[in-house]
Amino acid sequence: MKVNRVMLVACLLFPPLALADGPVTHETGSREEASEQVSLAAYILQAIAHLSPRTEAENQLQACVSKVTSLAPGGGDAYGQSRSYSQDMPLSVLMQQGLAVAAANSQAANECQKRLTDLPIRFTSQNAQATVGRNGRVLDPVLRKDISSAAGRTLLCARALSTVSKEVASRLDAAPPMSQQDAIQTAGQVIADNLHVATQEAFNLAPGELNGALEVMIKGNNAGASRPYQPVTPGSYFYPGAVAGEDERGKGQVFGATVSSVAAAQSTIGSLIVGGVYAYQTLPDALGFTLDYEGGNLRVTRDGLPFYDGNTIDGEQAKVSMGGSAQYTADAALPGGAARDAALKAMGVCALAINNVAGQMAPKLLRPTHLPAPDSAFAQGELRHTRIAEAFEEAKADLAGNVEQDLSGGGLKWKIGRYQFGRDTNRGAGGVTVTLAGATLFDDQHVNGRTFTVNASTSTGATSNYSGE
């Protein structure tokens, strides 16, 4: 009996189960298959992310991937995610911090920063004492005027800062800040530019504030810095709280060697304050303003309503909203808005450069039936054959203009020259979207304004087939 040679070879190469009745197909090696259909733009972004940089331009290109894919909350791809943040800051707190920034460049801001933070009115000598009437009013007429003037300067600064807060709020509404630091820098600049004029206007409305017209009343035990008055002793000076009664030396009435209990009772002295004024309030001035300080807290009211305190400024409890992306980074060496503009321009340059590189690669990547993995030698080779350095030069030339920001609606958008940048909120795209003349030019789905879908495989290798019976 003759043995079929083909069958003999099959028996030697394959297990018995392969010898089923009918036609069979045998394979060796690995099959190259398309694992998924992906956009060409996304494929190129992944190829760039896998690049092992050999030149400065290649290193810059790879660094661009995270910048253009990590812009939106929850967006990006496998190589970058970002989180959005949103927070509110009381405008009164912002103005205080902005005032500290402005103090370095403005004499008016420097003066008011001290007045609104160093609130106790201290005597020249820490152990100095002053008599206080039973109604809480300092009896020494000279000292009383000094205390009144010091409190008046604090009140004028609170009013002036409240006036400037309107301009700060308007500026931040027009260009919402992305961080507290941005907001503080903006507030500081506005304060430095406008506080001197605002202080002068406040003074013109109430010039007596600096001349002792403000009635200052000591509160309680003066925050622990007072003690109950002891009966007057022989030879002590008594200030009854009025000019009448002062002697020729201008020191007030002098008690004789014998002090009667009646004299002590009629002295009207309620207490002695020591070292300074640490808890006080003022009677309403001509404009209805009162100032109240105790326990480190300053409160200004107008006609009985809150006007300035830790949560209120200019009579309102306004807040400033800030938002952005946690992965949104800027050059810390640049101040405030300049850092943000530089970072926005850097993202724009990255987007245009990647679009340029992708446009160079597209004709070659669309030829194969299946594309190998983005980290394959083929994809990396095609990437390195592109003119990367020239792509960056062209992008920078195209974006040589100023950055125009638009943060309305909570989404990050900006424009440089004829290009608009942002993210496509309708589609939910996670990274930078570039539009030109109203049409999408580049994002994770577009290359040069066109969309391409390719079959990308995750496996490579040769496939050998044999069919027989």
C-alpha positions as a Python dict, from the first residue, in 0.01 Angstrom:
ca = {
    (1, 'M'): (0, 0, 0),
    (2, 'K'): (134, 334, -103),
    (3, 'V'): (145, 612, 156),
    (4, 'N'): (53, 960, 44),
    (5, 'R'): (366, 1173, 91),
    (6, 'V'): (167, 1483, 183),
    (7, 'M'): (-20, 1297, 453),
    (8, 'L'): (306, 1159, 591),
    (9, 'V'): (454, 1508, 624),
    (10, 'A'): (135, 1629, 789),
    (11, 'C'): (153, 1347, 1045),
    (12, 'L'): (507, 1437, 1133),
    (13, 'L'): (443, 1810, 1168),
    (14, 'F'): (101, 1828, 1328),
    (15, 'P'): (-83, 1641, 1604),
    (16, 'P'): (-346, 1383, 1513),
    (17, 'L'): (-634, 1617, 1588),
    (18, 'A'): (-535, 1827, 1289),
    (19, 'L'): (-614, 1534, 1059),
    (20, 'A'): (-985, 1592, 1053),
    (21, 'D'): (-1192, 1513, 750),
    (22, 'G'): (-1216, 1786, 486),
    (23, 'P'): (-999, 2090, 400),
    (24, 'V'): (-782, 2235, 681),
    (25, 'T'): (-567, 2548, 719),
    (26, 'H'): (-239, 2541, 906),
    (27, 'E'): (-60, 2853, 1029),
    (28, 'T'): (281, 2924, 1174),
    (29, 'G'): (418, 3250, 1311),
    (30, 'S'): (195, 3535, 1418),
    (31, 'R'): (-84, 3704, 1231),
    (32, 'E'): (-72, 4082, 1178),
    (33, 'E'): (-416, 4221, 1259),
    (34, 'A'): (-573, 4559, 1306),
    (35, 'S'): (-646, 4591, 1674),
    (36, 'E'): (-857, 4905, 1641),
    (37, 'Q'): (-954, 5188, 1416),
    (38, 'V'): (-810, 5514, 1545),
    (39, 'S'): (-782, 5867, 1419),
    (40, 'L'): (-455, 5944, 1245),
    (41, 'A'): (-405, 6248, 1471),
    (42, 'A'): (-431, 6033, 1785),
    (43, 'Y'): (-196, 5774, 1632),
    (44, 'I'): (68, 6040, 1559),
    (45, 'L'): (34, 6186, 1910),
    (46, 'Q'): (105, 5840, 2052),
    (47, 'A'): (400, 5796, 1818),
    (48, 'I'): (546, 6127, 1938),
    (49, 'A'): (492, 6025, 2301),
    (50, 'H'): (697, 5707, 2241),
    (51, 'L'): (977, 5896, 2070),
    (52, 'S'): (1326, 5859, 2217),
    (53, 'P'): (1457, 6213, 2155),
    (54, 'R'): (1794, 6248, 1987),
    (55, 'T'): (1782, 6622, 1916),
    (56, 'E'): (1657, 6928, 2100),
    (57, 'A'): (1375, 6965, 1848),
    (58, 'E'): (1262, 6604, 1907),
    (59, 'N'): (1277, 6658, 2283),
    (60, 'Q'): (1065, 6972, 2247),
    (61, 'L'): (816, 6788, 2026),
    (62, 'Q'): (772, 6508, 2278),
    (63, 'A'): (723, 6758, 2562),
    (64, 'C'): (443, 6915, 2358),
    (65, 'V'): (221, 6607, 2380),
    (66, 'S'): (126, 6662, 2742),
    (67, 'K'): (64, 7033, 2675),
    (68, 'V'): (-188, 6973, 2398),
    (69, 'T'): (-361, 6668, 2550),
    (70, 'S'): (-398, 6769, 2916),
    (71, 'L'): (-591, 7092, 2882),
    (72, 'A'): (-946, 6991, 2969),
    (73, 'P'): (-1090, 6826, 3282),
    (74, 'G'): (-1084, 6448, 3249),
    (75, 'G'): (-954, 6480, 2895),
    (76, 'G'): (-633, 6389, 2725),
    (77, 'D'): (-527, 6039, 2632),
    (78, 'A'): (-329, 5763, 2799),
    (79, 'Y'): (-31, 5994, 2822),
    (80, 'G'): (-192, 6281, 3010),
    (81, 'Q'): (-485, 6355, 3237),
    (82, 'S'): (-577, 6675, 3410),
    (83, 'R'): (-814, 6789, 3681),
    (84, 'S'): (-1005, 7111, 3680),
    (85, 'Y'): (-1020, 7331, 3984),
    (86, 'S'): (-1254, 7607, 4080),
    (87, 'Q'): (-1246, 7818, 4392),
    (88, 'D'): (-1385, 8140, 4529),
    (89, 'M'): (-1196, 8405, 4724),
    (90, 'P'): (-1361, 8687, 4921),
    (91, 'L'): (-1290, 9017, 4750),
    (92, 'S'): (-1206, 9171, 5088),
    (93, 'V'): (-933, 8911, 5145),
    (94, 'L'): (-803, 8959, 4792),
    (95, 'M'): (-781, 9335, 4846),
    (96, 'Q'): (-580, 9288, 5165),
    (97, 'Q'): (-333, 9057, 4990),
    (98, 'G'): (-318, 9282, 4685),
    (99, 'L'): (-250, 9576, 4918),
    (100, 'A'): (54, 9394, 5056),
    (101, 'V'): (184, 9347, 4699),
    (102, 'A'): (118, 9711, 4608),
    (103, 'A'): (294, 9835, 4924),
    (104, 'A'): (631, 9777, 4757),
    (105, 'N'): (551, 10021, 4473),
    (106, 'S'): (313, 10275, 4623),
    (107, 'Q'): (359, 10505, 4923),
    (108, 'A'): (-16, 10527, 4973),
    (109, 'A'): (-47, 10148, 4964),
    (110, 'N'): (244, 10111, 5206),
    (111, 'E'): (83, 10353, 5453),
    (112, 'C'): (-260, 10189, 5431),
    (113, 'Q'): (-115, 9839, 5452),
    (114, 'K'): (34, 9932, 5790),
    (115, 'R'): (-283, 10106, 5906),
    (116, 'L'): (-508, 9811, 5820),
    (117, 'T'): (-283, 9539, 5963),
    (118, 'D'): (-114, 9705, 6264),
    (119, 'L'): (-443, 9805, 6425),
    (120, 'P'): (-355, 9865, 6794),
    (121, 'I'): (-270, 10228, 6874),
    (122, 'R'): (43, 10194, 7087),
    (123, 'F'): (194, 10455, 7314),
    (124, 'T'): (554, 10557, 7263),
    (125, 'S'): (641, 10390, 7593),
    (126, 'Q'): (499, 10043, 7648),
    (127, 'N'): (444, 10121, 8016),
    (128, 'A'): (283, 10459, 7958),
    (129, 'Q'): (-58, 10510, 8118),
    (130, 'A'): (-358, 10722, 8028),
    (131, 'T'): (-669, 10801, 8225),
    (132, 'V'): (-1003, 10705, 8077),
    (133, 'G'): (-1336, 10855, 8173),
    (134, 'R'): (-1626, 10647, 8292),
    (135, 'N'): (-1775, 10675, 7942),
    (136, 'G'): (-1464, 10514, 7784),
    (137, 'R'): (-1317, 10837, 7652),
    (138, 'V'): (-950, 10923, 7708),
    (139, 'L'): (-932, 11229, 7932),
    (140, 'D'): (-596, 11373, 7825),
    (141, 'P'): (-695, 11617, 7547),
    (142, 'V'): (-360, 11592, 7366),
    (143, 'L'): (-347, 11215, 7377),
    (144, 'R'): (-715, 11196, 7287),
    (145, 'K'): (-648, 11391, 6966),
    (146, 'D'): (-353, 11165, 6873),
    (147, 'I'): (-565, 10851, 6922),
    (148, 'S'): (-849, 11004, 6720),
    (149, 'S'): (-614, 11090, 6433),
    (150, 'A'): (-466, 10738, 6431),
    (151, 'A'): (-812, 10577, 6418),
    (152, 'G'): (-915, 10828, 6150),
    (153, 'R'): (-628, 10725, 5923),
    (154, 'T'): (-735, 10362, 5954),
    (155, 'L'): (-1092, 10453, 5864),
    (156, 'L'): (-980, 10658, 5561),
    (157, 'C'): (-771, 10365, 5435),
    (158, 'A'): (-1064, 10123, 5473),
    (159, 'R'): (-1285, 10358, 5273),
    (160, 'A'): (-1021, 10420, 5004),
    (161, 'L'): (-950, 10048, 4962),
    (162, 'S'): (-1323, 9985, 4930),
    (163, 'T'): (-1341, 10241, 4650),
    (164, 'V'): (-1053, 10077, 4461),
    (165, 'S'): (-1216, 9733, 4505),
    (166, 'K'): (-1476, 9833, 4244),
    (167, 'E'): (-1206, 9869, 3979),
    (168, 'V'): (-1043, 9541, 4084),
    (169, 'A'): (-1374, 9355, 4061),
    (170, 'S'): (-1443, 9506, 3718),
    (171, 'R'): (-1096, 9410, 3593),
    (172, 'L'): (-1129, 9049, 3713),
    (173, 'D'): (-1479, 9015, 3569),
    (174, 'A'): (-1341, 9110, 3229),
    (175, 'A'): (-1050, 8863, 3255),
    (176, 'P'): (-1123, 8597, 3522),
    (177, 'P'): (-804, 8480, 3694),
    (178, 'M'): (-685, 8120, 3672),
    (179, 'S'): (-521, 8122, 4015),
    (180, 'Q'): (-509, 8317, 4339),
    (181, 'Q'): (-166, 8446, 4247),
    (182, 'D'): (-300, 8590, 3920),
    (183, 'A'): (-585, 8758, 4107),
    (184, 'I'): (-354, 8901, 4374),
    (185, 'Q'): (-113, 9039, 4114),
    (186, 'T'): (-399, 9208, 3929),
    (187, 'A'): (-539, 9354, 4251),
    (188, 'G'): (-194, 9475, 4354),
    (189, 'Q'): (-142, 9658, 4026),
    (190, 'V'): (-483, 9828, 4040),
    (191, 'I'): (-428, 9931, 4402),
    (192, 'A'): (-82, 10073, 4329),
    (193, 'D'): (-226, 10279, 4043),
    (194, 'N'): (-540, 10410, 4215),
    (195, 'L'): (-514, 10409, 4596),
    (196, 'H'): (-347, 10751, 4629),
    (197, 'V'): (-634, 10924, 4446),
    (198, 'A'): (-896, 10721, 4637),
    (199, 'T'): (-737, 10817, 4970),
    (200, 'Q'): (-736, 11184, 4876),
    (201, 'E'): (-1104, 11165, 4779),
    (202, 'A'): (-1190, 10999, 5110),
    (203, 'F'): (-1006, 11272, 5298),
    (204, 'N'): (-1179, 11550, 5104),
    (205, 'L'): (-1517, 11411, 5212),
    (206, 'A'): (-1417, 11400, 5580),
    (207, 'P'): (-1106, 11614, 5647),
    (208, 'G'): (-1174, 11614, 6020),
    (209, 'E'): (-1082, 11243, 6038),
    (210, 'L'): (-715, 11339, 6062),
    (211, 'N'): (-762, 11633, 6296),
    (212, 'G'): (-911, 11468, 6602),
    (213, 'A'): (-1277, 11497, 6504),
    (214, 'L'): (-1334, 11121, 6531),
    (215, 'E'): (-1465, 11029, 6878),
    (216, 'V'): (-1274, 10720, 7001),
    (217, 'M'): (-1416, 10521, 7293),
    (218, 'I'): (-1213, 10261, 7481),
    (219, 'K'): (-1392, 9924, 7498),
    (220, 'G'): (-1423, 9720, 7815),
    (221, 'N'): (-1090, 9644, 7975),
    (222, 'N'): (-899, 9748, 7661),
    (223, 'A'): (-823, 9385, 7569),
    (224, 'G'): (-659, 9325, 7908),
    (225, 'A'): (-433, 9632, 7886),
    (226, 'S'): (-622, 9840, 8144),
    (227, 'R'): (-683, 9827, 8516),
    (228, 'P'): (-950, 9982, 8738),
    (229, 'Y'): (-867, 10334, 8847),
    (230, 'Q'): (-740, 10381, 9200),
    (231, 'P'): (-853, 10695, 9388),
    (232, 'V'): (-652, 11002, 9298),
    (233, 'T'): (-352, 11079, 9513),
    (234, 'P'): (-213, 11413, 9632),
    (235, 'G'): (-23, 11598, 9363),
    (236, 'S'): (-174, 11403, 9071),
    (237, 'Y'): (-311, 11577, 8764),
    (238, 'F'): (-674, 11537, 8671),
    (239, 'Y'): (-813, 11590, 8321),
    (240, 'P'): (-1191, 11621, 8346),
    (241, 'G'): (-1229, 11586, 7968),
    (242, 'A'): (-1268, 11952, 7889),
    (243, 'V'): (-1037, 12245, 7837),
    (244, 'A'): (-1193, 12424, 8132),
    (245, 'G'): (-1001, 12344, 8446),
    (246, 'E'): (-657, 12325, 8290),
    (247, 'D'): (-394, 12529, 8470),
    (248, 'E'): (-145, 12771, 8316),
    (249, 'R'): (95, 12489, 8241),
    (250, 'G'): (-164, 12313, 8025),
    (251, 'K'): (-151, 11998, 8236),
    (252, 'G'): (-493, 12013, 8388),
    (253, 'Q'): (-621, 12046, 8743),
    (254, 'V'): (-378, 11962, 9024),
    (255, 'F'): (-512, 11798, 9341),
    (256, 'G'): (-378, 11929, 9665),
    (257, 'A'): (-222, 11744, 9952),
    (258, 'T'): (-559, 11643, 10089),
    (259, 'V'): (-789, 11447, 9863),
    (260, 'S'): (-1143, 11399, 9982),
    (261, 'S'): (-1361, 11105, 9888),
    (262, 'V'): (-1590, 11350, 9714),
    (263, 'A'): (-1305, 11472, 9496),
    (264, 'A'): (-1222, 11114, 9403),
    (265, 'A'): (-1585, 11038, 9322),
    (266, 'Q'): (-1621, 11349, 9112),
    (267, 'S'): (-1304, 11290, 8913),
    (268, 'T'): (-1503, 11095, 8649),
    (269, 'I'): (-1198, 10873, 8591),
    (270, 'G'): (-1309, 10516, 8522),
    (271, 'S'): (-981, 10336, 8450),
    (272, 'L'): (-619, 10360, 8346),
    (273, 'I'): (-512, 10213, 8013),
    (274, 'V'): (-158, 10087, 7985),
    (275, 'G'): (71, 10076, 7683),
    (276, 'G'): (-184, 10170, 7421),
    (277, 'V'): (-535, 10134, 7283),
    (278, 'Y'): (-611, 9770, 7199),
    (279, 'A'): (-991, 9763, 7195),
    (280, 'Y'): (-1191, 10060, 7080),
    (281, 'Q'): (-1483, 10186, 6881),
    (282, 'T'): (-1575, 10522, 6735),
    (283, 'L'): (-1894, 10720, 6731),
    (284, 'P'): (-2047, 10776, 6384),
    (285, 'D'): (-1870, 11046, 6186),
    (286, 'A'): (-2041, 11300, 5961),
    (287, 'L'): (-2080, 11036, 5687),
    (288, 'G'): (-2220, 10769, 5919),
    (289, 'F'): (-1902, 10557, 5938),
    (290, 'T'): (-1797, 10383, 6259),
    (291, 'L'): (-1484, 10184, 6329),
    (292, 'D'): (-1468, 9894, 6575),
    (293, 'Y'): (-1153, 9704, 6669),
    (294, 'E'): (-1115, 9424, 6921),
    (295, 'G'): (-942, 9088, 6931),
    (296, 'G'): (-755, 9144, 6606),
    (297, 'N'): (-1073, 9204, 6405),
    (298, 'L'): (-1152, 9532, 6236),
    (299, 'R'): (-1510, 9616, 6148),
    (300, 'V'): (-1632, 9928, 5972),
    (301, 'T'): (-2001, 10002, 5940),
    (302, 'R'): (-2193, 10274, 5762),
    (303, 'D'): (-2530, 10376, 5901),
    (304, 'G'): (-2523, 10057, 6106),
    (305, 'L'): (-2465, 9823, 5808),
    (306, 'P'): (-2140, 9625, 5745),
    (307, 'F'): (-1908, 9819, 5516),
    (308, 'Y'): (-1558, 9669, 5561),
    (309, 'D'): (-1445, 9357, 5748),
    (310, 'G'): (-1302, 9011, 5681),
    (311, 'N'): (-1587, 8922, 5444),
    (312, 'T'): (-1720, 9260, 5337),
    (313, 'I'): (-1578, 9545, 5133),
    (314, 'D'): (-1760, 9850, 5000),
    (315, 'G'): (-2071, 9719, 5175),
    (316, 'E'): (-2084, 9393, 4977),
    (317, 'Q'): (-1976, 9036, 5044),
    (318, 'A'): (-1838, 8991, 4694),
    (319, 'K'): (-1626, 8697, 4582),
    (320, 'V'): (-1379, 8637, 4302),
    (321, 'S'): (-1401, 8306, 4115),
    (322, 'M'): (-1093, 8131, 3982),
    (323, 'G'): (-1061, 7819, 3773),
    (324, 'G'): (-829, 7628, 3548),
    (325, 'S'): (-648, 7300, 3503),
    (326, 'A'): (-424, 7146, 3763),
    (327, 'Q'): (-174, 7056, 3489),
    (328, 'Y'): (-178, 7403, 3343),
    (329, 'T'): (175, 7527, 3409),
    (330, 'A'): (344, 7858, 3350),
    (331, 'D'): (692, 7999, 3382),
    (332, 'A'): (725, 8101, 3747),
    (333, 'A'): (991, 8356, 3654),
    (334, 'L'): (731, 8566, 3473),
    (335, 'P'): (493, 8785, 3675),
    (336, 'G'): (120, 8720, 3690),
    (337, 'G'): (-60, 8752, 3359),
    (338, 'A'): (266, 8744, 3164),
    (339, 'A'): (326, 8389, 3283),
    (340, 'R'): (-21, 8286, 3172),
    (341, 'D'): (19, 8448, 2831),
    (342, 'A'): (354, 8275, 2783),
    (343, 'A'): (206, 7936, 2873),
    (344, 'L'): (-90, 7988, 2639),
    (345, 'K'): (141, 8082, 2354),
    (346, 'A'): (361, 7778, 2428),
    (347, 'M'): (57, 7549, 2400),
    (348, 'G'): (-43, 7718, 2076),
    (349, 'V'): (306, 7672, 1928),
    (350, 'C'): (296, 7306, 2029),
    (351, 'A'): (-40, 7251, 1862),
    (352, 'L'): (66, 7411, 1532),
    (353, 'A'): (401, 7232, 1534),
    (354, 'I'): (241, 6891, 1591),
    (355, 'N'): (-14, 6964, 1319),
    (356, 'N'): (274, 7047, 1082),
    (357, 'V'): (458, 6725, 1168),
    (358, 'A'): (138, 6524, 1135),
    (359, 'G'): (74, 6677, 793),
    (360, 'Q'): (418, 6569, 678),
    (361, 'M'): (363, 6212, 802),
    (362, 'A'): (5, 6165, 683),
    (363, 'P'): (73, 6074, 314),
    (364, 'K'): (305, 5789, 413),
    (365, 'L'): (94, 5659, 700),
    (366, 'L'): (-218, 5635, 487),
    (367, 'R'): (-58, 5393, 240),
    (368, 'P'): (-29, 5069, 438),
    (369, 'T'): (-342, 4858, 488),
    (370, 'H'): (-254, 4823, 854),
    (371, 'L'): (-29, 5049, 1054),
    (372, 'P'): (209, 4893, 1304),
    (373, 'A'): (205, 5009, 1665),
    (374, 'P'): (291, 5376, 1726),
    (375, 'D'): (616, 5273, 1895),
    (376, 'S'): (723, 5052, 1603),
    (377, 'A'): (1042, 5115, 1408),
    (378, 'F'): (831, 5212, 1106),
    (379, 'A'): (629, 5482, 1287),
    (380, 'Q'): (934, 5616, 1470),
    (381, 'G'): (1135, 5623, 1148),
    (382, 'E'): (868, 5819, 963),
    (383, 'L'): (850, 6061, 1254),
    (384, 'R'): (1223, 6127, 1250),
    (385, 'H'): (1214, 6196, 876),
    (386, 'T'): (993, 6500, 929),
    (387, 'R'): (1128, 6853, 955),
    (388, 'I'): (1057, 6905, 1325),
    (389, 'A'): (1277, 7211, 1385),
    (390, 'E'): (1124, 7389, 1087),
    (391, 'A'): (775, 7309, 1216),
    (392, 'F'): (849, 7493, 1541),
    (393, 'E'): (1000, 7789, 1359),
    (394, 'E'): (692, 7825, 1139),
    (395, 'A'): (459, 7791, 1438),
    (396, 'K'): (642, 8062, 1632),
    (397, 'A'): (634, 8292, 1331),
    (398, 'D'): (258, 8237, 1292),
    (399, 'L'): (199, 8316, 1661),
    (400, 'A'): (418, 8624, 1697),
    (401, 'G'): (124, 8843, 1803),
    (402, 'N'): (-29, 8910, 2143),
    (403, 'V'): (-246, 8665, 2334),
    (404, 'E'): (-613, 8759, 2360),
    (405, 'Q'): (-780, 8563, 2640),
    (406, 'D'): (-1145, 8465, 2667),
    (407, 'L'): (-1237, 8274, 2982),
    (408, 'S'): (-1612, 8329, 2954),
    (409, 'G'): (-1833, 8030, 3015),
    (410, 'G'): (-1575, 7852, 3230),
    (411, 'G'): (-1385, 7713, 2933),
    (412, 'L'): (-1030, 7810, 2847),
    (413, 'K'): (-1010, 7992, 2513),
    (414, 'W'): (-759, 8228, 2361),
    (415, 'K'): (-664, 8382, 2026),
    (416, 'I'): (-330, 8465, 1871),
    (417, 'G'): (-337, 8632, 1533),
    (418, 'R'): (-568, 8445, 1299),
    (419, 'Y'): (-577, 8128, 1510),
    (420, 'Q'): (-825, 8048, 1786),
    (421, 'F'): (-738, 7796, 2057),
    (422, 'G'): (-937, 7617, 2325),
    (423, 'R'): (-1126, 7295, 2357),
    (424, 'D'): (-1432, 7169, 2178),
    (425, 'T'): (-1682, 7154, 2464),
    (426, 'N'): (-1957, 7026, 2235),
    (427, 'R'): (-1753, 6721, 2141),
    (428, 'G'): (-1589, 6685, 2481),
    (429, 'A'): (-1238, 6685, 2337),
    (430, 'G'): (-975, 6667, 2606),
    (431, 'G'): (-694, 6865, 2450),
    (432, 'V'): (-619, 7179, 2257),
    (433, 'T'): (-837, 7248, 1954),
    (434, 'V'): (-708, 7491, 1691),
    (435, 'T'): (-957, 7663, 1465),
    (436, 'L'): (-891, 7881, 1163),
    (437, 'A'): (-1163, 8089, 997),
    (438, 'G'): (-1420, 7909, 1212),
    (439, 'A'): (-1319, 7557, 1105),
    (440, 'T'): (-1124, 7304, 1310),
    (441, 'L'): (-763, 7285, 1194),
    (442, 'F'): (-608, 7053, 1451),
    (443, 'D'): (-708, 6846, 1753),
    (444, 'D'): (-700, 6477, 1845),
    (445, 'Q'): (-921, 6406, 1539),
    (446, 'H'): (-799, 6655, 1278),
    (447, 'V'): (-478, 6704, 1081),
    (448, 'N'): (-468, 7015, 860),
    (449, 'G'): (-844, 7044, 891),
    (450, 'R'): (-915, 6687, 775),
    (451, 'T'): (-1008, 6370, 963),
    (452, 'F'): (-846, 6034, 886),
    (453, 'T'): (-920, 5693, 1036),
    (454, 'V'): (-657, 5422, 1014),
    (455, 'N'): (-630, 5056, 1112),
    (456, 'A'): (-361, 5033, 1376),
    (457, 'S'): (-224, 4697, 1484),
    (458, 'T'): (-54, 4609, 1807),
    (459, 'S'): (125, 4305, 1672),
    (460, 'T'): (372, 4258, 1388),
    (461, 'G'): (534, 3958, 1229),
    (462, 'A'): (506, 3716, 941),
    (463, 'T'): (216, 3480, 881),
    (464, 'S'): (263, 3148, 697),
    (465, 'N'): (-46, 2964, 571),
    (466, 'Y'): (-87, 2609, 437),
    (467, 'S'): (-414, 2468, 311),
    (468, 'G'): (-464, 2104, 226),
    (469, 'E'): (-677, 1795, 266),
}
